[in-house]
């Protein structure tokens, strides 16, 4: 009789814990997606960071008084980031699935998408319609059932 009661109590406890296990599995999957999206955003931000601030920036870099317009320039292809020579060329860039710096799809991430926004910013880091010494770059990555994971940084004309 005691064994039967013990089994009954154990069964009730297990039934009560099943929702907790399901929530833990879902949370782990969500955390995995967040980590992957963060990694993909970081990787793309590093690609932007590796470009010159502006195509008019000399080597070694110094301040330039007249930066170019935001976006791709003559001779650059908006669908091929290998042709981008400065940071603002990434403005409007989207990739689905994500691709590496030489345009090969990154395996295991086919469900993810990324986009880049580049804009001039004023000294308060707010949008500026005029060219300034600051470029605000945002890289966002998302997948189904996951809000965008966005990284934003500011690059200076120095």
JOVEN-V913423 format. One record per pair of residues at least 12 apart in sequence whose ideal C-beta (glycine too) atoms are under 8 Angstrom apart, sorted by the first residue. I is the first residue (numbers start at 1). J is the second residue. Records with the same first field share a line. If there is no record, write none. Layout:
BEGIN
I = J, J
END
This chain:
BEGIN
30 = 146
33 = 143, 145, 146
34 = 146, 149
36 = 109, 112, 143
37 = 112, 141, 142, 143, 146, 148, 149
38 = 141, 149, 151
40 = 98, 106, 109, 112, 114, 141
41 = 114, 139, 140, 141, 149, 150, 151
42 = 151
43 = 98, 100
44 = 95, 98, 114, 116, 139, 141
45 = 137, 139, 151, 153
47 = 81, 90, 101
48 = 87, 90, 116, 118, 137, 139
49 = 87, 153, 155
51 = 84, 85, 86, 87, 89, 90
52 = 85, 86, 87
53 = 67, 86, 87, 135, 155, 156, 157, 158
54 = 67, 68, 86, 87, 88, 157
55 = 68, 73, 85, 86
56 = 68
57 = 86, 157
61 = 158
62 = 158
63 = 133, 157, 158
64 = 157
66 = 131
67 = 131, 157
68 = 86, 88, 131
69 = 88, 131
70 = 88, 91, 118, 119, 120, 135
71 = 88, 89, 91, 92
72 = 84, 89
73 = 85, 89
76 = 89
78 = 92, 93
80 = 103
81 = 93, 99, 101, 103
82 = 101, 102, 103
87 = 118, 135, 137, 155
88 = 118, 135
90 = 116, 118, 137
91 = 116, 117, 118, 119
92 = 115, 116, 117
93 = 115, 116
94 = 113, 114, 115, 116
95 = 113, 114, 115
96 = 112, 113, 114
97 = 109, 110, 111, 112, 113
98 = 112, 113, 114, 141
111 = 143, 144
112 = 141, 142, 143
113 = 141, 142, 143
114 = 139, 140, 141, 142
115 = 139, 140
116 = 137, 138, 139, 140
117 = 137, 138, 140
118 = 135, 136, 137
119 = 135, 136
120 = 132, 134, 135, 136
121 = 134, 135, 136, 154
122 = 134
125 = 154
132 = 157
133 = 156, 157, 158
134 = 154, 155, 156, 157
135 = 154, 155, 156, 157
136 = 152, 153, 154
137 = 152, 153, 154, 155
138 = 150, 151, 152
139 = 151, 152
END
